[in-house]
Amino acid sequence: MATPVATNPDKCPEGAWQRRLFNGKCQLILQSADSAGEIVLEAVGEGLKPAQVTVKAN
């Protein structure tokens, strides 16, 4: 089995956030800002239905 190797940078410029999949999987690391609130993640891909999840940051 192949070992996943991320070739994307861990941090992206504002508005340029995107990740590539490895065998259909993607790892995402979130870092909250200075204040609490909600983070909305959206996954989109060619031929797939978009999906969203909301995460509360304390």
The 8 nearest C-alpha neighbors of each residue, nearest first, counted from 0:
[[1, 2, 3, 22, 21, 4, 23, 24],
 [2, 0, 3, 4, 22, 21, 5, 24],
 [1, 3, 4, 0, 21, 5, 22, 24],
 [4, 2, 21, 1, 5, 22, 24, 0],
 [3, 5, 6, 2, 21, 1, 7, 20],
 [6, 4, 7, 3, 8, 21, 19, 9],
 [5, 7, 4, 8, 19, 9, 18, 3],
 [8, 6, 5, 9, 18, 19, 17, 10],
 [7, 9, 10, 11, 6, 5, 18, 17],
 [10, 8, 7, 11, 28, 5, 6, 27],
 [11, 9, 8, 12, 16, 7, 13, 28],
 [10, 12, 16, 15, 13, 8, 9, 17],
 [11, 13, 15, 14, 10, 16, 8, 17],
 [14, 12, 15, 11, 16, 10, 17, 9],
 [13, 15, 16, 12, 11, 17, 10, 18],
 [16, 14, 12, 13, 11, 17, 10, 18],
 [17, 15, 11, 14, 13, 12, 18, 10],
 [16, 18, 15, 19, 11, 7, 14, 42],
 [19, 17, 7, 20, 16, 25, 27, 26],
 [18, 20, 21, 25, 17, 7, 5, 6],
 [21, 19, 25, 24, 23, 22, 18, 26],
 [20, 22, 24, 23, 25, 3, 19, 4],
 [21, 23, 24, 20, 3, 25, 1, 19],
 [24, 22, 20, 21, 25, 19, 26, 3],
 [25, 23, 20, 21, 22, 26, 19, 3],
 [24, 26, 20, 21, 27, 19, 23, 18],
 [27, 25, 28, 24, 18, 20, 5, 21],
 [26, 28, 25, 29, 18, 9, 40, 17],
 [27, 29, 30, 26, 9, 10, 31, 25],
 [30, 28, 31, 27, 38, 56, 54, 32],
 [29, 31, 32, 28, 56, 33, 38, 10],
 [32, 30, 29, 56, 33, 34, 35, 38],
 [31, 33, 34, 30, 35, 56, 36, 57],
 [34, 32, 31, 35, 57, 36, 30, 56],
 [33, 35, 32, 36, 57, 31, 56, 37],
 [36, 34, 57, 56, 33, 37, 32, 55],
 [35, 37, 56, 55, 34, 57, 38, 54],
 [36, 38, 55, 54, 56, 53, 39, 35],
 [37, 39, 54, 53, 55, 40, 36, 56],
 [40, 38, 53, 52, 54, 37, 41, 51],
 [41, 39, 52, 51, 53, 38, 42, 54],
 [40, 42, 51, 50, 43, 39, 52, 49],
 [41, 43, 50, 49, 51, 40, 44, 48],
 [44, 42, 49, 41, 50, 47, 48, 45],
 [45, 43, 47, 46, 42, 49, 48, 50],
 [44, 46, 47, 43, 48, 49, 42, 19],
 [45, 47, 44, 48, 43, 49, 42, 50],
 [48, 46, 44, 45, 49, 43, 50, 42],
 [47, 49, 50, 43, 46, 44, 45, 42],
 [50, 48, 43, 42, 47, 41, 51, 44],
 [51, 49, 42, 41, 48, 43, 52, 40],
 [52, 50, 41, 40, 42, 53, 39, 49],
 [51, 53, 40, 39, 54, 41, 50, 38],
 [54, 52, 39, 38, 40, 37, 55, 51],
 [53, 55, 38, 37, 39, 56, 52, 40],
 [56, 54, 37, 36, 38, 57, 53, 35],
 [55, 57, 35, 36, 37, 54, 31, 38],
 [56, 35, 55, 36, 34, 31, 37, 33]]
